[in-house]
Amino acid sequence: MKRKTLHELVVGEKFKIVGFTGKRIAMKINRIINIDKIIKIELKHPIHGPIISEVDGQKVAIGYGMAKKIFVEEYNK
């Protein structure tokens, strides 16, 4: 499985978070999303806009800058 950053994914793809850069990002992600969850991209705004994802039935917006620092693996089940 190829490791990518969150901002590289497209709408409809499912993924798991496998890592991130920076302590601040780690604290924010841990508050928002449980790392063991399967997450789906719902909406991706063009031109460096936020990424809207769904986690356990709830929508979560992640800014473009933060998405570039989150490493994910695609989940294809």
ZIBELHU-V306479 format. One record per backbone hydrogen bond with DSSP energy under -1.0 kcal/mol. CO is the residue of the C=O (numbers start at 1). NH is the residue of the N-H. E is the energy in kcal/mol with one decimal. If there is no record, write none. Layout:
# ZIBELHU-V306479
CO & NH & E
CO & NH & E
This chain:
# ZIBELHU-V306479
4 & 72 & -3.1
5 & 8 & -1.9
6 & 9 & -1.4
10 & 13 & -1.9
13 & 41 & -2.4
14 & 75 & -2.8
15 & 39 & -2.8
16 & 73 & -2.2
19 & 71 & -3.1
22 & 26 & -1.7
23 & 27 & -2.4
24 & 28 & -2.1
25 & 29 & -2.9
26 & 30 & -2.3
27 & 31 & -1.4
28 & 32 & -1.8
29 & 33 & -3.4
34 & 37 & -1.9
39 & 15 & -2.7
40 & 54 & -2.6
41 & 12 & -2.6
43 & 52 & -3.5
50 & 45 & -2.2
51 & 62 & -2.6
52 & 42 & -2.7
52 & 43 & -2.1
53 & 60 & -3.0
54 & 40 & -1.7
55 & 58 & -2.1
58 & 55 & -2.9
60 & 53 & -2.9
62 & 51 & -2.8
63 & 67 & -2.6
64 & 68 & -1.6
66 & 69 & -1.7
69 & 21 & -1.8
70 & 6 & -2.2
71 & 18 & -2.9
71 & 19 & -1.4
72 & 4 & -2.2
73 & 16 & -2.1
